[in-house]
Amino acid sequence: MKKLFKIAHSLLIAGILGIALLVVMSMFPIPGNIAVKVVLSGSMEPAIPVGSVIVIKPAESYAVGDVITFGKDTKTSIPTTHRIVDVRIEGEETFFKTQGDANEDPDMSELKEGAIAGKVLITIPFLGYLIDFARQPIGFILLIIIPAACIMIDEIRKIWMEVKKMKKEKTKEGEIKSKKDPFLVDKNSGDIEDKKNEKEKEK
């Protein structure tokens, strides 16, 4: 039972840390590096279901068939994740035509390479619902703050119990040594008697 509790405890901590990391990465992406996005559209189903979390990273080059993310990612604008269906080179510039797997027609506007945020590396279905909720104040409190506080309180309790246990063990060791070596007690008693005798002689 204790082993199961420890496993569950470890999984809970890992889960909280994982969610917190994904929330931070989705809210504060590092330009030119790996970023986490939440897909809120069904245009890429069934490859990428609504509510999925995707991990993207800029690539040196893009080709037909790559799933890419592009567009602004702000409070009012949501980036788009579609598949490249055509590549057109005009002079020194490359243009990409994209389309959602679930859409009948390609997107109206072509993309320049500089407008692409990155290529999709990993897709985790439905985790986006949890991440999106955790990004809200109430969700952050329920999913991050409260569980983290409970874990901290439990760890403090464990440390306190361990300190008490160590103190008890030290006390027991002292009592055991006293019982095993009664000469120490007799010797001390004898010293006290000798001092009394010396004082009486002085008088």
N, C-alpha and C positions, 0 to 999 in steps of 0.2 A: 504493500500500500504506500509506503514511504517513497519507494522508487517511482511509482506512478505519479505521486504528488510532485516529486522533483522534476520529472519529465514535463509534466503539465506546467509547472512554474517556469522552467527554462523556455518552453515553447511560447508562453505568454510574454516573457521578456523579449524574446526574439521577434515576436509578432508586433509588439509595441514599437520596438526600435525600427523594424522594417517599415511600418506604416509612417512613422515620424520621418524617416529618411526619404520615403517617396513623396510625402507631403512637401518637405523642404525643397526637394529637387524639382517638383512640379511648380512650386511658387517662385523659386529663385534659380532658374536655369543658368548655366554658365555658357556664355556665347562661344561657339566653336567647339563645344564639348558634348558629352552625353547629356541628354535631357529626357525628362519624363512628361508625357502628355496623357490627358484623358480624352478618349473618343466618345463624343456625345451624339454622333450621327450614325445612321445605319447605311450610309452610302457604300461602305466597304464590306458589308455582310455577304456571305457567311465567313469570309476570311478574318475579318475583325468585327466582332459583335459590338453592339451599342454597350457602352459602359466599360469598355476594355481600357487597360493601361498599356501604353506603348512606350518603348525605349528607343529613342532615335539618336543618330550621330551623323554629323556631316561626313560626306564621302568625297574622295578625290575626283570621282567621276560617277555619272548616273547613266543607266541604260534602260531600254524598254523592258518592262516587267518589274522594275523596282517600285516598291511602295514608299512614297515620300510624304513628308509633312511640310506644308508651306502656309504662308499667311501670318497676319499679326496675332499675337497671343496676349490679349489685354483683358480687362474686366468686361469690356463691351464687345470684343472681337475674339472669335474662337478659330484656331488654325484648322486647316483642312488636311486630311490624310487621304490621298488617292494614289492610283497606280499610273506609272508612265506608260503611255500607249504609243507614243511616237516621239522621235527626236529629229529636229531640223537644225542644220548648221547654215548660218548666213554670215559670210565673211569670217570674222573672228568670234562671233557670238553664237551660243548654242541655245536653242529654244526647245522646251519640253511641252508636249501635250499630255494632259492627264485625264483620267476618268475613274469614277468610283465603280467597283465591281458590280454593284447593284443598280447603277444608273444605265439607262439606255443610250444616252449620248455623252460624248466627251465634254469636258469643261470648255466654256466659251473662250477663255483667255489662255494664251500660251505663257509659259513661265521662263524667265531667264534663270540661269544657274544660281545667281546671287540671291534669288528670292526663295530658294529651297533651304529650309531649316535643317533637314537631315533625312537620312534613310532609316526606315523602320528596321530595327534589329530584333526586338523581342515584343511579343504580344501576350498579355495576360488577361484573359477574358473576365469581365464583370468586376474586377478589382477596382475599376475606376469609380464605381458607385461609392465604395467605401472611402476612397481617397477624396472624392468630391465632397462627401459629407464631412470628412475630417478637416477639410479646408474652411468649413464654416465654423464660427465661434462656438456654437453649441456642440458641434461634432468634435472639435478639437478638445473641448473640456471632457466630453464623455469618453472619447477613444484614446486620448493621450494623457491629459492632466490627471484625471482620477485614477486610472490604472497605474500610472507612474508613481503617484503619491502613495498608493496602497503598497506597491513594491518597496518603496523607500522605507515606509513604516515597518514593514515586515523584516527588512534587512537590519534596521536599527534594533528591533526586538531580538533578532538572532544574535547580534553582537552583544547586547546587554545580557542575554542568557548565558553566552559563552564566558563573559567576564565573571558573572556570578559563579559559574561552574568552576572556573579556575581558582577563585577565592576559596570555595569549599574544599577543593582538592588540596590546596596549600594548608588549610586548617587541619584537615584529616592527616596529612603527612606529619605535621607537628605533633599531633596527639599520638600517632603511632610511634614516633621516635621517642617520646617521653615514656611510653609503656615498655618499649623494648630496652631502654637504658635507665632503669630506676636509680642507678648509682648517682646519676646527675642530681637527682632530687635529694638523696641521702647526703651527698657531698655538700650541697648547698646548706642543708640543715646543720651539718656538722660545723661548717664555717660560721654559721650564726651562733652556735653554742660556744665555739672557741672565743668569739669576740665578746660574748657575755662574760665568760670566765676571766678574760683579760681585764675587763672593766672592774669586776669585783676585786681582783687582786690589787689594782691600782688604788681602790678605795681603802 
